[in-house]
Amino acid sequence: TAIAVADAEGPHAISMRRIARELNAGVMSLYWHISSKEELLDLMLDSIHGELTDTEITGDVRADLRAMAMGQRALLRRHRWVMPFMAGRPPMGPKSLRNIERALGIFAHQNLSGMTAMNMLTSVITYVMGVVGREQQEERSQLDQGRAQERLGLSPDEMHDVFWRFMQQVMESGRYPNLTEMIKQGVDPDAIESQDERFEFGLDCLLDGIIARLDPPATLS
């Protein structure tokens, strides 16, 4: 119930009183089960970790890491409120610990040291979290543009014209040749419709590097 409220209204809507009302229960009765709002948030996060699918570890490190990353991104996109809370709460619940154990199992037959395996794993997780954070920023930017358009009393076409005139000034200044070339090619680094493509491109580059570390080139005799 708490997760559903947070998904719909954000984490600030969570309170023991609100959840009791959603459950048609008394507030004090909740404290027989959960000691505080902070514990509730911890339990919510661990419950969400349980949504990660238990896909079989195939022994193909690249494929297994890729499947893990895709699943984590989908999870964070379903529950947009989770990102700010993950950094302040170590993943110590049973479901999150199970996921860490399973993820480390991807490297179990690679004869890697524990630190090397953990560094590779956290590199993938950090990439996923960084990309999802940027995607959320891009989506907020779209909303902010809509609010600015309403505040200024402009139509979508008029707002586009204002933005494009600014970009033309940027290009005509001659100060930003690389950016100008990108604009001329029609590249939009914040396009919502290209988020999946950009995520998978960066992920594949990262995985290529990890696999190269696992399989160093043979030395010449």
Secondary structure, DSSP 4 states (H G I P E B T S, - for coil): -HHHHHHHH-GGG--HHHHHHHTT--HHHHTTT-S-HHHHHHHHHHHHHTTS--PPP-S-HHHHHHHHHHHHHHHHHH-TTSHHHHTTS---SHHHHHHHHHHHGGGTTTT--HHHHHHHHHHHHHHHHHHHHHHHHHHHHHHHHHHHHHHHT--HHHHHHHHHHHHHHHHHTSS-HHHHHHHHTT--TT-GGGHHHHHHHHHHHHHHHHHHHHSPPPPP-
